[in-house]
Amino acid sequence: MTPVPTAATVNLSGALAECRSAFPDQIAQAVARASCVIKATDLVRPLLPFPELLDRENALRKALAEQVQTRTMSLLERNIQIQKLHSQLLEEERSRLSAAPADASKPPLAVTQWRQSNGEACGRLGGDSGTCY
């Protein structure tokens, strides 16, 4: 049985770097790379206040990867769609958190990394691949 990672042991950036290294071709290996990213972000899921938001992002990630790999969608268009959804999900999370009782604790690093990923620069050519996935 695999031990459940704790907030202190989850290294989202490292897991995503492994995905980039294992599947460097973002078009030909889009589906395998997306599966790797989904597995990596699953480590963050139990740490998030609303894990279903990550589930929505990963469902889109999987669907878009199939389109990129079959070349029915460009990688740039995929990045734009992920960036837009990620932004909407963060806004939804902020809205829900503001309606909930305040939690003064600092979020785990992996949660912060997920929140800071897929920013506006990811929707442009040459976006920072370290935070775009």
N, C-alpha and C positions, 0 to 999 in steps of 0.2 A: 504494500500500500504506500502510495506517494504521500510524504508529509505535506500538510497545507503550509504554504509560505506565509511568513509573518510580514507585517508592514515593513519591518526593518530589513528583511532579506530580499524583498522584491526589487529587482534591478531591471526596470523596463527598458532603459536605454541600452543596456548590455544585451538583453534578449533581442531587441530590434536590430542591433548591430550584427548579431549572429544571423538574423534573417537576411539582411542585406548582403552579408558575406556568402551565405549558402546559396542564395538565389540572386545573383548580380544582374541578370537580364530582366528588367522590369516589364518587358513585353512578352517574350517567349516563355518566361517562368512566372507570369503574373498570378496564376492560380495557386501554384505551390508557394510563392512568396506571400500571397494573401493568407493562405492557411497557416503559415509560420507566424505571421503578424497576429492573426486571430488567437493562436495558441499563446503567444507572448503576452497579448493584452488580457487574456483570461486570468493571468496572475494578478492583475490589478482589480479585476471584477469584484472580489469580495471586500476590497478596501473602499469601493465607491459608495457614496450614499444612495445612489440610484443606478444600480448595475444594468437595468434594462436600457438605459441610454447607450451604454457601450454595446449592448446586444444589437441595438438598431444600427449603430455605426458599423459593426462587423458584418451584419447582414448585407448592408450596402457595399461594403468592401469586397465581399465574396462575389456578389452579382456583377460589380464593375470589373473585377479581375477577369471574369470569364469573357466579358466584352472586349477588354484590352487584348487578351491572349488570342481571341479570334479575329482581332483587328477590326471590330465593328465600332470601336471607340478609341480615341487617341489617349495616350497616357496623360497628356495635359488636361483633357476634358475630365478624365477620371479624377485627377488631383483637384480640380476645381469643384467637382461634385462632393468629394470627401471633405474638402475644406469648408464648403457651405454647410453641409450637414453637421460637421463638428462644431462650427460656430453656433448653429441653432441649438444643438444639444447642450452646449455650455450655457447658453442663455436660459434654456429650460431648467437646467440644474440650478443656476443662480436664482431663478424665480421660485423654484421649490424650496431652496435653502432659506430664502428670505421669509417664506411663510412658515417655516419650521422653527422650533425653539433653537436659540443660538448654541452652537457647540464651539467652545473657546479653544479646543485643541487644534493644533496645527495638523493639516492633512499629511499623510505619508508621502515621501518623496515620489513614489511611483504614481500617485494620484496627481500630484503637481505636474509631473512629466507628461501624463496623458492630457491634462487640461491645457498645457502649453504647446501641444503638438498640433500639426496640421493648420498652422496659421495662414494668414492671407498670402504670404510669400510662396506658399506651396502651390498656389494656383497660377504661378507665373513660371515661365521658362527659367530653368536654373535655380529653382527653389532649393532651400536648404534640405538636403535629403536626410540629414540626421534627425530632423523632427517632423519630416513628411513621410507618412506611411499609410 
